[in-house]
C-alpha cells in the first residue's frame, strides 16, 4: 500500500548536493538573541520525517509565530505630494477639453483686443451687421462685398463674416449677383435662437444662417424658384401657424408680398386700394405697417395699415385693405440730424462727388444755439455715430463723456492712368473706357463735449485711392463713396461692458510684383477698444 504523500515532488535547494540531501536537516532560529518564548516556539517544529526525499510537517500549527509589520503614518509633505499627483492626473483632461480647442475657429470665449484685417480684391459695402457665431459670448461681423471691377471670377460678389475676436474669416458666401441690401437683425428663420441674415439682390431675397454661412432658403413661389424686385421685408405675426413669424415685403413697388419666414414660400400677394404710382420705405412700428406713396406730380404721401388687417386679408381673400393716410413732417433729404447728450449734430452733403461739399453743424437742442460749424470742400461726410461713456471714464476724458465720430472723404487729386498700368494683374483694356485715379484723404474726426465745453479733434488721416472709368460721360468708380457711408459702428462685441469701434474702408493699393507695378483692390476691417484709445488723444491736447 503506497504512502499518502507518494508521488508529490518538491525540488531540492540548489545549495545542497545529492549527498547532503540524505542527511538530517535541522531548523535553527535565525535570530539568536530572541526571547525565550520565541526560541521555544521555533524549536517545536517536530515530527519532521523524510519520505521519498520530501519533508512532512505534522505539528506546524501548534505554536505559530505571528509577525506584525509596522505601518508608519504619512508625513504632511508626503500627503501633499500625494494629493498633488492626483490633481496632476486631471490636468491633461482639462487641457484637451478647454485649452486646445480655443483656436482661430473661436470655439472658446475670448476677450476682444485691437485688430486689423485685410481682404484682397473685394469692396466692402453697406451697414456693419453683428451676428452670432459658434460662441454666444462674443459677436462676429457680417458685411456685403462687391468684387473688383476687373475680376474674372463668376462668383466674385457675396457676404463675408469676420471673427469678432481676431478678424479672421469665419465664412464667405459667394454669389454671382451683387448684394444690394442686408439686415441680420429681423428674424430667426430656422429656430436656432439666433437671427439670420436677409440679403436682397436682383434675383430676390435669401436667408443666410450666421453660424455656418449657408443659405437656408430663397424666396420663391409655387411657380418660380426666385422672386425678383423685392424690398427688404419687415417681420409680422405668424399667419400660417408654423411657429415662425412671417415676412412682409414690397413687390415690384406696387403691392405687399407675404413670405413664409420658415420656408421662404410666397403666401399671398396683397393689392392696395390706393392710387400710388410706387410704394417704398416699408417700416413696422407697434404692429402698424407704414410706407410712403409716390403719386405723379404730387408730393409724397404716407400711409399705414394694421397688421391685424393684413391677417384678415390672408385668411379671407375677399377682404379689402384700406390704408390710412398719415401726416409726416417733411425734411430736407440732404440734412441728416443726430442727437446725443445735450448736443445735436446736423450733416449736409451737397452736390455730386468729387465736386461735392459738406457742412457739419453742432447745436444745443434746448435753445437751438449753433455751437460749431465745419465746412469741407470736395468732401463727403459719412454717417456719423454717437457714443456715451460711463462715469468712470470722466477723469481720463476730462469730463467729455458724450460725442460723435465722423469719417470724411476729401478728394485731393485726379489723374488719368496710362494703358500700361495694371489693375489686379490685368492691363487696362484698350477700348473707349478711360481710367482715372482719384487720391482721397480719409479723415477721422472726434467731437466730444460736456455741459460747458466742446472739442473737435482730427483723430486720423489716411490716404485712399479710387479708380473710375468714364464711358459716354458716365462715371463708374470703385470704391464708391455711397457704399462706404455706413462704415462705422460702436458696439460691445464681447459683452464686457466696454465699447468697440468697428470700421471698414476699401481702397486701391499700389503693389510691386513680377509683372511690374499694379493697383490692387483691398478692404480693411479694424476694431479698437474705444475707451482705451480715446484717452490717448487727450494726452496731447
C-alpha positions as CSV (number, residue, x, y, z in Angstrom):
1,X,0.0,0.0,0.0
2,X,1.5,3.3,-1.1
3,X,2.1,6.2,1.3
4,X,-0.3,9.1,1.1
5,X,2.5,11.5,0.0
6,X,3.9,9.3,-2.6
7,X,4.4,10.9,-6.0
8,X,4.5,14.5,-4.6
9,X,7.6,16.3,-5.9
10,X,9.4,19.1,-4.2
11,X,12.7,20.4,-5.6
12,X,15.9,20.4,-3.5
13,X,17.6,23.6,-2.8
14,X,20.4,24.2,-5.3
15,X,22.9,24.7,-2.4
16,X,22.5,21.1,-1.4
17,X,24.3,18.2,-3.1
18,X,22.9,14.7,-3.6
19,X,24.9,13.6,-0.6
20,X,23.7,16.4,1.6
21,X,20.0,15.5,0.8
22,X,20.5,12.2,2.6
23,X,21.4,14.0,5.9
24,X,19.1,15.3,8.6
25,X,18.3,18.9,8.3
26,X,17.8,20.9,11.5
27,X,15.7,24.1,11.6
28,X,17.5,26.6,13.8
29,X,16.2,30.1,14.6
30,X,17.8,32.9,12.7
31,X,17.6,35.5,15.4
32,X,19.8,34.0,18.3
33,X,19.1,37.0,20.5
34,X,15.3,36.5,20.5
35,X,13.2,35.9,23.7
36,X,12.9,32.5,25.3
37,X,9.3,32.2,24.2
38,X,10.3,32.7,20.6
39,X,13.1,30.3,20.9
40,X,10.8,27.6,22.3
41,X,8.3,28.2,19.6
42,X,10.8,27.7,16.8
43,X,12.1,24.6,18.5
44,X,8.7,22.9,18.4
45,X,8.9,22.1,14.7
46,X,8.9,18.4,15.4
47,X,7.9,15.1,13.9
48,X,9.7,16.1,10.7
49,X,10.3,12.9,8.7
50,X,11.7,12.4,5.3
51,X,9.5,10.5,2.9
52,X,10.9,9.7,-0.5
53,X,13.2,12.7,-0.3
54,X,10.5,15.1,1.0
55,X,9.7,16.7,4.3
56,X,6.5,16.2,6.3
57,X,5.4,18.8,8.9
58,X,2.8,17.2,11.3
59,X,2.6,19.8,14.0
60,X,3.1,23.1,12.3
61,X,0.0,24.9,13.7
62,X,0.8,24.1,17.4
63,X,2.7,27.3,18.1
64,X,2.7,29.7,15.1
65,X,4.8,32.8,15.2
66,X,2.8,35.9,14.3
67,X,4.8,38.7,12.6
68,X,3.2,42.2,12.5
69,X,4.6,44.8,10.1
70,X,4.9,48.3,11.3
71,X,2.8,50.9,9.4
72,X,4.2,54.4,10.0
73,X,1.9,57.4,9.3
74,X,2.5,59.6,6.2
75,X,4.1,62.9,6.8
76,X,2.3,66.2,5.9
77,X,4.7,66.7,2.9
78,X,4.0,63.2,1.6
79,X,0.3,63.7,1.9
80,X,0.5,67.0,0.0
81,X,2.6,65.4,-2.7
82,X,0.2,62.5,-3.0
83,X,-2.8,64.9,-3.4
84,X,-0.9,66.9,-5.9
85,X,-0.1,63.8,-8.0
86,X,-3.8,63.0,-8.1
87,X,-4.7,66.6,-9.3
88,X,-2.0,66.3,-11.9
89,X,-3.7,63.4,-13.4
90,X,-6.7,65.7,-14.3
91,X,-4.6,68.3,-15.9
92,X,-4.3,66.7,-19.3
93,X,-8.1,66.3,-19.4
94,X,-8.6,70.0,-18.7
95,X,-6.0,70.9,-21.4
96,X,-7.7,68.8,-24.0
97,X,-11.2,69.9,-23.1
98,X,-10.7,73.7,-22.6
99,X,-7.3,74.9,-23.8
100,X,-6.5,73.1,-27.1
101,X,-9.9,73.7,-28.7
102,X,-9.6,77.5,-28.2
103,X,-8.2,78.3,-31.6
104,X,-9.0,80.5,-34.6
105,X,-12.2,78.7,-35.0
106,X,-13.5,80.6,-32.0
107,X,-14.8,77.6,-30.1
108,X,-13.9,79.2,-26.8
109,X,-14.8,82.6,-25.4
110,X,-12.0,85.2,-25.7
111,X,-11.8,88.9,-24.9
112,X,-11.6,91.2,-27.9
113,X,-8.5,93.3,-28.4
114,X,-7.4,95.8,-31.1
115,X,-7.0,94.2,-34.5
116,X,-7.0,95.0,-38.2
117,X,-7.6,92.6,-41.1
118,X,-7.1,93.0,-44.9
119,X,-9.1,91.2,-47.6
120,X,-8.0,91.5,-51.2
121,X,-10.0,92.1,-54.4
122,X,-13.3,93.0,-52.7
123,X,-15.0,96.2,-51.9
124,X,-16.9,96.1,-48.6
125,X,-20.2,97.9,-48.7
126,X,-23.3,98.6,-46.6
127,X,-24.0,98.5,-42.9
128,X,-22.0,96.6,-40.5
129,X,-24.1,93.7,-39.1
130,X,-23.4,92.0,-35.7
131,X,-24.1,88.3,-35.9
132,X,-23.8,85.3,-33.6
133,X,-21.1,82.7,-34.4
134,X,-20.1,79.5,-32.8
135,X,-19.7,81.2,-29.4
136,X,-22.5,83.0,-27.7
137,X,-20.3,85.3,-25.5
138,X,-18.9,87.2,-28.5
139,X,-20.3,88.5,-31.7
140,X,-18.9,88.4,-35.3
141,X,-19.2,90.8,-38.2
142,X,-21.1,90.3,-41.4
143,X,-20.7,92.5,-44.4
144,X,-21.7,92.6,-48.1
145,X,-19.0,93.0,-50.7
146,X,-18.6,93.7,-54.4
147,X,-15.8,92.1,-56.5
148,X,-13.1,94.1,-58.2
149,X,-14.1,95.8,-61.5
150,X,-11.6,93.7,-63.5
151,X,-12.0,90.4,-61.6
152,X,-12.8,87.5,-63.9
153,X,-14.4,85.3,-61.2
154,X,-18.0,84.3,-61.8
155,X,-18.8,84.3,-58.1
156,X,-17.0,87.5,-57.2
157,X,-19.7,89.1,-55.0
158,X,-21.2,88.0,-51.8
159,X,-21.4,88.2,-48.0
160,X,-18.4,87.7,-45.7
161,X,-18.2,87.2,-41.9
162,X,-15.2,88.1,-39.8
163,X,-14.5,86.7,-36.3
164,X,-15.0,89.4,-33.7
165,X,-12.1,88.2,-31.7
166,X,-9.4,88.3,-34.4
167,X,-10.7,89.4,-37.7
168,X,-10.1,86.1,-39.4
169,X,-12.8,85.0,-42.0
170,X,-15.5,82.9,-40.3
171,X,-17.3,82.2,-43.6
172,X,-17.6,83.6,-47.1
173,X,-20.9,83.2,-49.0
174,X,-20.0,83.9,-52.7
175,X,-22.6,84.6,-55.4
176,X,-22.8,85.8,-59.0
177,X,-25.1,88.8,-58.3
178,X,-24.0,91.9,-56.3
179,X,-25.9,92.1,-53.0
180,X,-27.8,95.4,-52.6
181,X,-29.1,95.3,-49.0
182,X,-28.6,93.1,-45.9
183,X,-30.2,93.0,-42.5
184,X,-29.2,90.4,-39.8
185,X,-31.5,91.6,-37.0
186,X,-35.0,90.9,-38.3
187,X,-35.9,87.2,-37.9
188,X,-34.7,83.7,-36.9
189,X,-35.9,81.5,-39.7
190,X,-34.6,78.1,-38.6
191,X,-35.4,78.4,-34.8
192,X,-31.8,78.0,-33.5
193,X,-32.2,81.1,-31.3
194,X,-30.1,83.5,-33.5
195,X,-31.3,85.9,-36.1
196,X,-30.3,85.1,-39.7
197,X,-29.1,87.5,-42.4
198,X,-31.7,88.6,-45.0
199,X,-30.0,89.6,-48.3
200,X,-31.6,91.4,-51.2
201,X,-30.1,91.2,-54.8
202,X,-31.6,91.5,-58.2
203,X,-32.7,87.9,-58.1
204,X,-34.7,88.4,-54.9
205,X,-34.5,87.6,-51.2
206,X,-32.5,84.9,-49.4
207,X,-31.8,83.9,-45.8
208,X,-28.3,83.1,-44.7
209,X,-27.5,81.2,-41.5
210,X,-25.0,83.2,-39.5
211,X,-23.0,80.4,-37.8
212,X,-22.2,78.3,-40.9
213,X,-22.8,80.9,-43.7
214,X,-25.1,78.6,-45.6
215,X,-28.3,79.7,-47.4
216,X,-31.4,78.5,-45.6
217,X,-33.9,79.4,-48.3
218,X,-34.5,81.7,-51.3
219,X,-37.9,83.5,-51.5
220,X,-39.9,81.6,-54.1
221,X,-43.4,80.8,-55.3
222,X,-45.1,77.7,-56.4
223,X,-44.3,78.6,-60.0
224,X,-40.9,80.4,-59.7
225,X,-37.7,79.5,-57.9
226,X,-36.9,83.1,-57.2
227,X,-38.9,86.3,-56.9
228,X,-37.1,89.4,-58.1
229,X,-37.9,93.1,-57.4
230,X,-38.4,92.7,-53.6
231,X,-37.6,95.3,-51.0
232,X,-36.2,94.5,-47.6
233,X,-39.1,93.0,-45.6
234,X,-40.3,93.6,-42.1
235,X,-41.3,90.8,-39.6
236,X,-45.0,90.4,-38.8
237,X,-47.0,87.8,-36.9
238,X,-47.2,84.1,-37.6
239,X,-50.0,83.8,-40.1
240,X,-49.8,80.1,-41.1
241,X,-49.3,78.7,-37.6
242,X,-45.9,77.1,-38.3
243,X,-44.3,78.7,-35.1
244,X,-42.2,81.1,-37.2
245,X,-43.2,84.7,-37.9
246,X,-43.8,85.8,-41.5
247,X,-42.1,88.5,-43.6
248,X,-43.9,91.3,-45.4
249,X,-42.1,92.8,-48.4
250,X,-42.9,95.3,-51.2
251,X,-43.2,93.6,-54.5
252,X,-42.5,95.5,-57.7
253,X,-43.1,98.8,-55.9
254,X,-46.9,98.2,-56.1
255,X,-48.1,95.6,-53.7
256,X,-47.4,93.7,-50.5
257,X,-46.0,90.2,-50.6
258,X,-46.3,87.9,-47.6
259,X,-43.5,85.4,-47.3
260,X,-43.2,82.4,-45.0
261,X,-40.4,83.0,-42.5
262,X,-39.7,79.3,-42.2
263,X,-39.6,78.2,-45.9
264,X,-39.4,81.4,-48.0
265,X,-42.6,80.5,-49.8
266,X,-44.8,83.4,-51.1
267,X,-48.1,83.1,-49.2
268,X,-50.1,86.0,-50.5
269,X,-49.8,88.9,-52.9
270,X,-51.9,91.7,-51.4
271,X,-53.0,94.6,-53.6
272,X,-53.6,98.0,-52.1
273,X,-56.6,100.2,-52.8
274,X,-54.7,103.4,-53.4
275,X,-53.7,105.4,-56.4
276,X,-49.9,105.2,-55.6
277,X,-47.6,105.0,-58.6
278,X,-44.9,103.4,-56.4
279,X,-44.7,102.5,-52.8
280,X,-41.5,102.2,-50.7
281,X,-39.9,102.8,-47.3
282,X,-41.7,99.9,-45.5
283,X,-41.4,100.0,-41.7
284,X,-43.2,98.4,-38.8
285,X,-43.9,100.3,-35.5
286,X,-46.2,98.8,-32.8
287,X,-48.0,96.3,-35.0
288,X,-48.6,99.1,-37.6
289,X,-47.1,98.9,-41.1
290,X,-46.1,102.2,-42.6
291,X,-45.0,103.1,-46.1
292,X,-44.6,106.0,-48.4
293,X,-46.6,106.5,-51.6
294,X,-45.4,108.4,-54.7
295,X,-48.0,109.9,-56.8
296,X,-47.3,111.5,-60.1
297,X,-46.8,115.3,-60.0
298,X,-47.7,115.4,-56.3
299,X,-45.8,115.4,-53.0
300,X,-45.0,112.1,-51.4
301,X,-47.8,110.7,-49.2
302,X,-47.6,108.4,-46.2
303,X,-50.0,105.6,-45.2
304,X,-50.3,102.9,-42.5
305,X,-52.0,99.5,-42.2
306,X,-52.6,97.5,-39.0
307,X,-51.1,94.0,-39.0
308,X,-54.5,92.6,-37.9
309,X,-56.0,93.9,-41.2
310,X,-53.3,92.1,-43.1
311,X,-54.1,88.9,-41.2
312,X,-57.8,89.2,-42.1
313,X,-56.8,89.6,-45.8
314,X,-54.6,86.5,-45.6
315,X,-57.4,84.3,-44.2
316,X,-60.1,85.9,-46.4
317,X,-59.0,86.9,-49.9
318,X,-62.2,89.0,-50.4
319,X,-61.3,91.3,-47.6
320,X,-60.4,94.8,-48.8
321,X,-57.5,96.7,-47.3
322,X,-58.0,100.4,-46.8
323,X,-54.7,102.1,-45.8
324,X,-55.0,105.2,-43.6
325,X,-53.1,108.3,-44.7
326,X,-51.0,109.9,-42.0
327,X,-49.0,113.1,-41.8
328,X,-45.3,113.1,-41.8
329,X,-43.0,116.1,-41.3
330,X,-41.1,116.9,-44.4
331,X,-37.4,117.3,-44.1
332,X,-34.6,118.1,-46.5
333,X,-33.2,114.9,-47.9
334,X,-29.7,116.5,-47.8
335,X,-30.0,117.0,-44.0
336,X,-29.3,114.2,-41.5
337,X,-29.8,115.0,-37.8
338,X,-28.2,113.1,-34.9
339,X,-28.6,113.7,-31.2
340,X,-26.7,112.5,-28.1
341,X,-26.3,114.0,-24.6
342,X,-27.1,117.7,-24.8
343,X,-26.0,118.3,-28.4
344,X,-27.5,117.9,-31.8
345,X,-25.4,117.2,-35.0
346,X,-26.6,118.1,-38.4
347,X,-24.9,116.8,-41.6
348,X,-25.5,118.4,-45.1
349,X,-23.9,116.8,-48.1
350,X,-24.4,118.9,-51.2
351,X,-23.8,118.1,-54.9
352,X,-22.3,115.0,-56.6
353,X,-18.8,114.0,-55.7
354,X,-16.0,114.6,-56.3
355,X,-17.2,118.1,-56.7
356,X,-19.4,117.9,-53.6
357,X,-19.2,119.9,-50.3
358,X,-20.3,119.2,-46.8
359,X,-21.4,121.2,-43.8
360,X,-21.2,119.9,-40.2
361,X,-23.2,121.9,-37.6
362,X,-23.4,121.3,-33.9
363,X,-26.3,122.7,-31.9
364,X,-27.7,122.8,-28.3
365,X,-31.1,121.2,-28.7
366,X,-32.7,123.1,-25.8
367,X,-32.4,126.6,-27.5
368,X,-31.2,125.5,-30.9
369,X,-28.0,127.6,-30.5
370,X,-25.2,126.8,-33.0
371,X,-22.0,125.8,-31.2
372,X,-19.7,124.9,-34.1
373,X,-19.8,124.7,-37.9
374,X,-17.3,122.9,-40.1
375,X,-17.2,123.2,-43.9
376,X,-15.4,120.8,-46.2
377,X,-15.0,121.4,-50.0
378,X,-14.7,118.4,-52.4
379,X,-15.8,116.2,-49.5
380,X,-18.5,113.8,-48.3
381,X,-19.3,113.1,-44.7
382,X,-20.2,109.5,-44.0
383,X,-23.0,108.7,-41.5
384,X,-21.7,109.7,-38.0
385,X,-22.0,107.6,-34.9
386,X,-22.6,108.8,-31.4
387,X,-21.2,107.4,-28.1
388,X,-21.8,107.7,-24.4
389,X,-19.2,106.7,-21.8
390,X,-19.7,105.6,-18.3
391,X,-18.9,107.8,-15.3
392,X,-15.6,106.0,-14.6
393,X,-14.3,107.5,-17.8
394,X,-14.9,111.1,-16.9
395,X,-11.4,111.6,-15.4
396,X,-9.5,110.2,-18.4
397,X,-11.7,112.0,-20.9
398,X,-11.6,115.3,-18.9
399,X,-15.4,115.2,-18.4
400,X,-16.2,114.6,-22.1
401,X,-18.4,111.6,-21.9
402,X,-20.6,112.3,-24.9
403,X,-19.7,112.8,-28.6
404,X,-19.7,111.9,-32.2
405,X,-17.2,110.1,-34.5
406,X,-17.2,111.2,-38.2
407,X,-15.4,109.8,-41.3
408,X,-14.9,112.2,-44.1
409,X,-13.7,111.6,-47.7
410,X,-11.9,114.6,-49.2
411,X,-10.9,114.4,-52.8
412,X,-7.4,115.8,-53.4
413,X,-6.2,115.0,-56.9
414,X,-7.2,113.1,-60.0
415,X,-5.1,111.8,-62.9
416,X,-5.6,109.7,-66.0
417,X,-4.0,106.3,-65.9
418,X,-1.9,105.2,-68.9
419,X,-2.8,101.9,-70.7
420,X,0.5,100.3,-69.4
421,X,-0.8,100.4,-65.8
422,X,-2.0,97.1,-64.5
423,X,-5.1,96.7,-62.3
424,X,-5.3,93.4,-60.4
425,X,-2.7,91.7,-62.7
426,X,-4.5,92.8,-65.9
427,X,-3.6,95.7,-68.2
428,X,-6.2,98.3,-68.8
429,X,-8.4,97.4,-71.8
430,X,-7.7,99.3,-75.0
431,X,-11.3,100.4,-75.7
432,X,-13.4,103.5,-75.3
433,X,-13.1,103.4,-71.5
434,X,-10.9,106.0,-69.8
435,X,-9.5,105.2,-66.3
436,X,-8.8,107.8,-63.7
437,X,-7.1,107.5,-60.3
438,X,-8.5,109.7,-57.6
439,X,-6.5,110.5,-54.5
440,X,-8.7,110.8,-51.4
441,X,-7.9,111.8,-47.8
442,X,-9.9,109.8,-45.3
443,X,-10.2,112.0,-42.2
444,X,-11.4,110.7,-38.8
445,X,-12.9,113.5,-36.7
446,X,-13.8,113.1,-33.0
447,X,-16.3,115.6,-31.5
448,X,-16.6,115.5,-27.7
449,X,-18.5,117.7,-25.3
450,X,-19.8,118.2,-21.8
451,X,-22.1,120.8,-20.3
452,X,-19.8,123.7,-20.9
453,X,-17.1,122.7,-23.4
454,X,-16.8,121.2,-26.9
455,X,-13.7,119.8,-28.5
456,X,-13.1,118.8,-32.1
457,X,-10.1,116.5,-32.7
458,X,-8.7,115.3,-36.1
459,X,-8.0,111.8,-34.9
460,X,-6.7,110.1,-38.0
461,X,-5.7,110.8,-41.6
462,X,-5.2,108.0,-44.2
463,X,-4.7,108.1,-48.0
464,X,-7.2,106.2,-50.1
465,X,-7.2,105.7,-53.8
466,X,-10.2,105.3,-56.1
467,X,-10.2,104.2,-59.7
468,X,-13.0,105.4,-62.0
469,X,-14.0,104.6,-65.6
470,X,-15.6,107.1,-67.8
471,X,-17.8,105.7,-70.7
472,X,-20.0,108.1,-72.6
473,X,-19.7,110.6,-69.8
474,X,-21.0,108.1,-67.3
475,X,-18.6,107.6,-64.4
476,X,-18.3,104.3,-62.5
477,X,-15.9,104.3,-59.5
478,X,-14.5,101.8,-57.1
479,X,-14.8,102.0,-54.2
480,X,-18.0,104.0,-54.4
481,X,-18.3,106.6,-51.7
482,X,-22.0,105.9,-51.2
483,X,-21.4,102.3,-50.4
484,X,-18.9,103.4,-47.6
485,X,-21.2,105.8,-45.8
486,X,-22.3,103.3,-43.2
487,X,-18.8,102.0,-42.4
488,X,-18.7,103.0,-38.7
489,X,-20.3,101.2,-35.7
490,X,-19.9,101.2,-32.0
491,X,-20.9,98.1,-30.1
492,X,-20.0,95.8,-27.2
493,X,-18.9,92.7,-29.1
494,X,-17.7,90.6,-26.2
495,X,-20.2,91.7,-23.6
496,X,-17.6,93.1,-21.2
497,X,-19.4,96.4,-20.8
498,X,-16.8,98.3,-22.8
499,X,-17.3,99.6,-26.3
500,X,-15.5,98.7,-29.5
501,X,-15.2,101.0,-32.5
502,X,-15.7,99.0,-35.7
503,X,-14.8,100.5,-39.1
504,X,-14.0,99.4,-42.6
505,X,-12.6,101.1,-45.7
506,X,-11.8,100.0,-49.2
507,X,-9.1,101.4,-51.5
508,X,-6.8,100.6,-54.3
509,X,-3.3,99.9,-53.2
510,X,-0.2,100.0,-55.4
511,X,1.9,96.9,-55.1
512,X,5.2,95.9,-56.7
513,X,5.3,92.4,-58.3
514,X,7.0,90.3,-61.0
515,X,4.6,91.9,-63.6
516,X,5.6,95.4,-62.6
517,X,3.7,97.9,-60.5
518,X,-0.1,97.4,-60.3
519,X,-3.1,98.6,-58.4
520,X,-4.9,96.1,-56.2
521,X,-8.3,96.5,-54.6
522,X,-8.0,95.9,-50.8
523,X,-10.6,96.2,-48.0
524,X,-9.6,96.9,-44.4
525,X,-11.6,96.0,-41.3
526,X,-10.5,97.5,-37.9
527,X,-11.6,97.0,-34.3
528,X,-10.5,99.3,-31.5
529,X,-11.2,99.3,-27.8
530,X,-12.8,102.7,-27.8
531,X,-12.5,103.5,-24.1
532,X,-8.8,102.6,-24.2
533,X,-7.9,104.6,-27.3
534,X,-9.8,107.9,-26.8
535,X,-8.0,108.9,-23.6
536,X,-4.7,108.8,-25.6
537,X,-5.9,111.6,-27.8
538,X,-6.3,113.8,-24.7
539,X,-2.7,113.3,-23.6
540,X,-1.6,115.6,-26.5
541,X,-4.4,118.1,-26.4
